[in-house]
Each structure stands twice: as C-alpha cells, then as structure tokens.
Amino acid sequence: MILKAVAMSWLTVVRMMQERGGFRSPEDLRKAPLNTEPDPRQLAPNERVERIRRIQMNGLENLPFFLVAGFLSVLTGPPPLLAQALLYGHVVSRLLHFVAYYTAQTHEVRATFWTVGSLILIFMAARTLLAALGL
C-alpha cells in the first residue's frame, strides 16, 4: 500500500506532463527542459490531473488507518489465515477502488470497493480492541 501511495505521486507527474497542465504552483510556469513553452493556462485545473490527485488523496486518507490497524491486529496473534485474508482483502479492495476511480466507474462501483476495505478495517480494529480488553 505504501508503494501504491508513492506510485500515485509519480502518476500525477506523468499525467501533468502528458496534459502539459494541471500545475499548482506559479514557479511551475518558469521555462525549463520539461516545460519549454510555459503558459498561464497550465495553472488552471485539469480534470485528468485532478482525478489522479483525488485518487491519491483518497488513498492517503486510508493508508494510516490500514497501517495502524494491520500492525495492531497482527500483534494480537490472529490465526495466520485470518490475518492474510484481512490484509490481502483490504489491499485488493483498495486496488479495485483505484481501478474503479481511475476508469471513472459509477460512484456505486467505487463505493462498493471502499466499503469492503472499510469494513475490513473496522473488523480488525474491533478484534484488536476486544483482544486488548481480554475478551
């Protein structure tokens, strides 16, 4: 999941270069080897770049919860098959969420994959809390 988060930054840069726009900072309009013909319109929002940014922000919102819940869950010593199912299930749901978002599927499709990942996190957190309470 960390590699996916880092890859999203690179995907944003690639998309900005493809679109020759979607830049955010005024200094991005300085003439440079990768921007030989700066234009003030390059600072205007570009939907293709903004879609990647939204995907990245959604992933970054979820990543800390996954890392903490996964780490704490593993510390409780769950059955290995359960731990694998939960961790891999969350990763797969997030990757499918990325594909759905990237390909502009309906909100319902995207929300389904988000919901699966969210329910896995809730389950891991609740199971960890119960283990901490000795229940």
N, C-alpha and C positions, 0 to 999 in steps of 0.2 A: 504494500500500500504506500510505503514511503517512496519507492521507485516510481509508482504511478504519479504521486504528487509532484515529484521533481520533473518527470516527463511532461507534465502539463505546462510547466513554465517554458520548456523548450517548444512545445506545440504552439503556445501563444506567440513566441518569437517567430516561428516558422510561418504562422498564419499572417502575422503583421508584415513580414517580408513578402509573402505571396500577394497580399492585398495592397501593399505599399501604403498602408494606412492603419488607422486604429491606434495610433501612438497616443501617449498620455501626457508627456512632458514637453514643454516648449523647446528644451535643448535637443529633442529628437528631430527638430527641423533644421539643425545645422547640417551643412553639406558634409558628407562622409562617404567612404567607399561603399557602404551598404545603402546609402540614400543620396545618390548623386544628383537628384532633382527634387530638393525639398519643396513642399507646397503646404501652406497653412491648412488646406483641407485634410491633410494627413492627421491632424489632431481631432477631426470630427469622429464621433463614434462610428464604428464599422460593425455591422451586425455579425459578420462571420468571425471577427476577432472577439467581439463581446460574448458570443456564445461560448467560446473556449474559456474566457475569463469566468463566466458564470459556472461552467462545469468545474473549473479549478477551485473556485470559492466554495462550491458545494462539497467538494472532496475535502478541502481543508477544514470545513466545519465539522466533518465527521471523523476525520483521521485521529485527532487526540482522544476522542471517546473510544474508538476502536483499540488504540494502543494501550490505554489505561485499563479498559475492561478486559481485553485479552490477556494482558500481563497479570492482573489481579486474579483473573479466572484460572489461569494456569497455576498460580501459586496455591490454589486450593486443592490441587491434585485431582482434577476430574478424570474420569476414565478417558484414556487416550482417544478412543473412537469418538466420544462426545466432543472432546476438545477440538479434534480435527474437523468434525462436522460443523461445529460452530465457527471456527476460524476460517476454514475454507468457504463455508456458506456465506459468511459476510463478505469475503473477498470477491467471490463470484457475483454476489448481488451488486456490489459496488461497480464491478467491471461491466455488468449488464446495464446498470444505471448509466454509466459513462456512454456506452454504445447507444442507448436509447436517447440520451440527451444530444450526443454528437450528431445523430442522424435525424434529429427533430421529430421523434415519435410523439404521440399524444401524451398529455400530462398523465393520463391514467396508466400508460405503459411505464413511464418513468417512475411514477409514484408507487407502482407495484414493486419494482426492484428496490426502491428506497425503503419501503415498508418492511420488506423481508430483512434487509440489513439492520434496520432499526429494531425490529423485534428480536433479532439475534443479540444485539447489544443489551437490550432490556433483560433478556433471559440470562445472559452472562453476568450482568450486574446484580440481578436479583439472586442468582445462585451464589455469587460471591458473598453478598450480604448475609444470606442465610448461613453460609459456611462460617463467616466471621462471628455470627451470633451463636454458633454451635448447634444450629438446627438442621 
